[in-house]
Amino acid sequence: MPVTRSTLALPPGERADYWHELVSGTFIPLDVRLHEPVPSAGTITSRRLGPLQISEVEAGPQTVDRSARRIAQGGEEYLTVTLQQRGSARLTQEGRQAVAGPGTFTCSDAGRPYRREQPDAFRFTAFRVPKAALGLPDADLRTATGTLFDGACGTSALVAAFLGRGAERAGGFDPHPAPRHALTPPDLVAQLFPVGGGRLDPQAPEHAHGMLTRVQEYVLLHLGDPALGPERIAAAHHMSVRYLHKLFRTGGTTVGRWILRERLERCRRELARPARAVPTVAAVAQRWGFVSPSHFSRAFRAAYGMTPREWQAAARLRPAVTPGPADRASR
């Protein structure tokens, strides 16, 4: 079950001390400095998924330091992947700096000093992973600290989308099989690290096909929503609209054409049902996301060479005959 703690109910003068204790108790021993004369309320909601801890944090401007003194107090066995959702953050570790904005993420190694500066009000989701679960040598882990990962490209996009969806759905997982679900995030995060301490490429395209498959599964689940479009699809997967279009180009089509083709195919199947079970053409079109009956009719004719009513009538007379689609909607 998720646990939520907040400083909202406290007088402003008491928030700083409690927030420091809350942050260190949730994550690892840290020093926290708030930058507002009157501290804003801060909230942390945490849940466990096997060995993975997922924490959603929302608060005002602040700086968090992980010093050698704090490392000596424990927690050095963790790596934290932080997905920025609102505001910006600057992570400094291993002599490198990464400035994160919404949709991007960073990795911090709790076994080495680092600083995370949040100059504005922010919201992020942090995934604390035991380093042992990644199965990587220390030299490989060090390549990711202080590195910005763009949640819109390549392997980084796949990780960002998976972690974002995992954070949204974690509370709905049955606690008994949870460890099985938790095996996947460490494996996926491990893909961000090069083998043998080589150069890190956060935009590597190896998993573009897997990401396209995930996006298409999402689209199929929401085909009936007339508001479904590139902006909503991209936001649901924590990627840019530009990268979404790039993914579909690798499949030889566009987002709009793929959605149209899948909607038309489902309408075609439904209109071919036995006469006693067939709804009206308008009802079928509306069920699969078409707002305009005239647009649906034109698109159906372009794809299959006949109007929806002609196809429905032909299917009733010759249910075993399926005319080949022109499928111009997919080109």
C-alpha positions in Angstrom: 0.0 0.0 0.0 1.3 3.5 -0.8 2.3 5.6 2.2 1.9 9.4 1.9 3.6 11.9 4.2 3.4 15.7 4.0 4.3 18.9 5.7 1.1 20.6 4.7 -0.5 20.4 8.2 2.6 21.8 9.9 3.2 25.5 10.6 5.7 26.9 8.1 8.3 27.4 10.7 8.3 23.6 11.5 8.4 22.3 8.0 12.1 22.4 7.3 13.2 20.1 10.0 10.4 17.6 9.4 11.1 17.6 5.7 14.7 16.9 6.2 13.8 13.9 8.3 11.2 12.8 5.8 13.5 12.9 2.8 16.4 11.1 4.6 14.0 8.5 6.0 12.4 7.8 2.6 15.6 7.6 0.5 19.0 7.6 2.1 20.8 9.9 4.6 20.9 13.3 2.9 21.3 17.0 3.8 18.4 19.2 2.6 18.4 23.0 2.3 15.1 24.8 1.5 15.4 28.0 -0.5 12.1 29.7 0.4 11.9 32.1 3.4 8.5 30.5 4.1 8.8 26.8 3.1 6.1 25.5 0.8 4.4 22.2 1.8 6.1 19.1 0.6 4.6 15.6 -0.1 6.2 12.2 -0.6 4.2 9.2 -1.6 6.1 5.9 -1.5 5.3 2.3 -2.3 7.3 -0.9 -2.6 7.4 -3.3 -5.6 9.6 -6.2 -4.6 13.1 -4.7 -4.1 12.1 -1.5 -5.9 11.0 1.6 -4.0 8.9 4.1 -6.0 8.5 7.6 -4.5 6.6 10.5 -5.9 7.9 13.8 -4.5 6.4 17.3 -4.8 7.8 20.3 -3.0 9.3 23.8 -3.3 12.8 24.9 -4.3 15.6 23.1 -2.4 19.1 21.5 -2.7 19.9 18.0 -1.6 23.5 16.9 -0.8 24.9 13.4 -0.3 28.2 14.1 1.4 30.9 11.6 2.5 29.6 12.0 6.1 26.1 11.0 5.0 27.5 8.1 3.0 29.1 6.8 6.1 25.6 6.7 7.7 24.4 4.1 5.2 22.4 3.6 2.0 25.4 3.3 -0.3 24.0 0.1 -1.9 21.4 2.0 -3.9 21.1 3.6 -7.3 18.3 6.1 -7.8 16.7 6.8 -11.2 14.8 10.1 -11.0 12.2 10.9 -13.7 11.5 14.7 -13.7 7.9 15.6 -14.3 7.7 19.3 -13.4 10.4 22.0 -12.8 14.1 21.5 -13.5 16.9 19.9 -11.6 20.7 20.0 -11.8 22.5 16.8 -10.7 26.2 17.0 -10.0 28.2 13.8 -9.5 31.5 12.3 -10.6 32.6 15.7 -11.9 29.7 15.8 -14.4 26.5 17.9 -14.4 23.1 17.0 -15.9 20.2 19.5 -16.1 16.9 17.6 -16.2 13.6 18.9 -17.4 10.1 17.3 -17.7 10.3 14.0 -19.5 14.0 13.5 -18.8 15.7 11.5 -16.1 19.1 11.1 -14.3 20.8 8.4 -12.2 22.6 9.0 -8.9 24.8 6.5 -7.1 24.3 6.7 -3.3 27.8 5.3 -2.8 29.4 8.6 -4.0 28.9 12.2 -3.1 26.4 14.1 -5.2 24.2 17.3 -5.2 20.7 17.7 -6.7 19.5 21.3 -7.0 15.9 22.1 -7.6 15.6 25.9 -8.2 11.8 25.9 -8.6 8.8 24.1 -7.4 9.0 20.6 -8.7 7.6 17.1 -9.0 9.5 13.9 -9.8 9.2 10.2 -9.4 12.3 8.4 -8.0 13.0 4.7 -8.4 15.5 3.4 -5.8 17.1 0.2 -7.0 19.6 -2.0 -5.2 22.8 -1.9 -7.2 23.2 -5.6 -6.7 19.9 -6.2 -8.6 21.5 -4.6 -11.7 24.3 -7.2 -11.9 26.8 -4.6 -13.1 30.4 -3.9 -12.0 31.1 -0.6 -10.3 33.0 0.8 -13.3 29.9 0.4 -15.5 27.6 2.1 -12.9 29.9 5.1 -12.7 29.4 5.9 -16.4 25.7 6.9 -15.9 26.1 9.4 -13.0 25.8 13.0 -14.0 24.4 12.0 -17.3 21.1 13.3 -18.7 18.8 10.7 -20.3 16.2 12.0 -22.8 12.9 10.3 -22.3 12.1 10.8 -26.0 14.8 8.8 -27.7 16.0 5.2 -28.0 16.6 3.1 -24.9 16.0 6.1 -22.7 12.5 6.5 -24.1 11.7 2.8 -23.4 13.0 3.1 -19.8 11.2 6.4 -19.1 7.9 5.0 -20.5 8.1 1.8 -18.6 9.0 3.5 -15.3 6.3 6.1 -15.8 3.7 3.4 -16.3 5.1 1.4 -13.5 4.7 4.3 -11.1 1.1 4.8 -12.2 0.1 1.1 -11.8 2.3 0.0 -8.9 -0.5 0.5 -6.4 -2.8 -1.9 -8.3 -0.3 -4.8 -8.3 -1.2 -7.8 -6.1 1.5 -7.7 -3.3 2.1 -11.5 -3.7 3.3 -11.5 -7.3 4.9 -8.1 -6.9 8.5 -9.4 -6.8 8.0 -10.9 -10.3 7.0 -7.5 -11.6 10.0 -5.9 -9.9 12.4 -8.1 -11.7 11.8 -6.2 -14.9 12.7 -2.6 -13.9 16.3 -3.4 -12.8 16.8 -5.4 -16.0 15.6 -2.5 -18.1 17.6 0.1 -16.2 20.7 -2.0 -16.7 20.3 -1.5 -20.5 21.3 2.2 -19.9 24.8 1.1 -18.9 27.5 0.0 -21.4 29.2 -3.3 -20.9 32.8 -3.1 -19.8 32.8 0.6 -18.8 32.6 1.8 -22.4 31.1 5.1 -23.5 27.5 5.6 -22.5 25.0 6.3 -25.3 21.7 7.3 -23.7 20.1 7.7 -27.2 20.9 4.1 -28.4 18.1 2.9 -30.7 18.2 -0.8 -29.9 14.8 -0.9 -28.3 12.9 1.3 -30.7 10.9 -1.7 -32.0 9.9 -2.7 -28.5 8.8 0.8 -27.8 6.7 0.9 -31.0 5.0 -2.3 -29.9 4.1 -0.8 -26.5 2.7 2.3 -28.2 0.6 0.3 -30.6 -0.8 -1.8 -27.7 -1.8 1.4 -26.0 -3.4 2.7 -29.2 -5.4 -0.5 -29.6 -6.8 -0.2 -26.1 -8.0 3.4 -26.8 -9.2 3.1 -30.4 -12.8 4.0 -29.4 -11.7 7.4 -28.0 -12.2 10.1 -30.7 -9.7 12.3 -28.8 -6.9 9.8 -29.3 -4.0 11.5 -31.1 -0.2 12.0 -31.2 -0.1 14.4 -28.3 -2.0 12.2 -26.0 -0.1 9.1 -27.0 3.2 10.7 -26.6 2.3 12.1 -23.2 1.1 8.7 -22.0 4.6 7.2 -22.9 6.7 10.2 -21.6 8.1 10.9 -25.1 8.0 13.8 -27.5 5.5 13.9 -30.4 8.5 14.2 -32.7 9.9 10.9 -31.4 6.5 9.2 -31.6 6.3 10.1 -35.3 9.9 8.8 -35.8 8.8 5.4 -34.3 6.0 5.0 -36.7 8.2 5.9 -39.6 10.4 3.0 -38.8 7.2 0.9 -39.4 6.6 2.5 -42.8 3.5 4.5 -41.8 2.4 7.4 -39.8 0.5 7.7 -36.4 -2.7 8.9 -38.1 -2.7 6.3 -40.8 -2.1 3.4 -38.4 -4.9 4.5 -36.2 -7.3 4.9 -39.1 -6.4 1.5 -40.5 -7.0 -0.3 -37.2 -10.3 1.5 -36.6 -11.5 0.7 -40.1 -10.6 -3.0 -39.7 -12.6 -3.3 -36.5 -15.6 -1.6 -38.1 -15.3 -4.0 -41.1 -15.4 -7.0 -38.8 -18.3 -5.7 -36.7 -20.4 -4.9 -39.8 -19.9 -8.5 -41.0 -21.6 -10.0 -38.0 -24.8 -12.1 -38.5 -27.9 -9.9 -39.3 -29.6 -10.3 -36.0 -26.5 -9.0 -34.1 -25.5 -6.2 -36.4 -25.8 -2.6 -35.0 -26.3 0.4 -37.3 -23.4 1.7 -39.4 -23.5 4.9 -37.4 -23.2 3.1 -34.1 -20.3 1.0 -35.3 -18.5 4.1 -36.5 -19.0 5.9 -33.3 -17.9 3.0 -31.2 -14.5 2.9 -32.9 -13.8 6.6 -32.6 -15.2 8.2 -35.8 -17.0 11.5 -35.1 -18.2 12.2 -38.6 -20.3 9.6 -40.4 -19.4 11.1 -43.8 -15.7 10.9 -43.0 -16.1 7.3 -41.9 -17.9 6.4 -45.1 -15.3 8.0 -47.3 -12.4 6.4 -45.5 -14.1 3.0 -45.6 -14.7 3.2 -49.3 -11.1 4.3 -49.9 -9.9 1.3 -47.9 -12.2 -1.5 -49.1 -13.6 -0.3 -52.4 -17.3 -0.1 -51.2 -19.3 1.9 -48.7 -20.0 0.5 -45.2 -23.6 -0.2 -46.1 -22.6 -2.0 -49.3 -20.1 -4.1 -47.3 -22.7 -4.9 -44.7 -25.2 -6.0 -47.2 -22.7 -8.1 -49.1 -21.6 -9.8 -45.9 -25.2 -10.7 -45.1 -25.7 -12.3 -48.5 -22.3 -13.9 -48.8 -20.9 -14.3 -45.2 -18.1 -16.6 -46.4 -16.8 -14.2 -49.0 -14.4 -11.5 -47.8 -13.4 -9.0 -50.5 -9.7 -7.9 -50.4 -9.2 -4.5 -49.0 -7.6 -1.8 -51.2 -5.9 -0.8 -47.9 -5.1 2.6 -49.2 -5.6 4.0 -45.7 -2.4 2.4 -44.6 -0.3 4.0 -47.3 
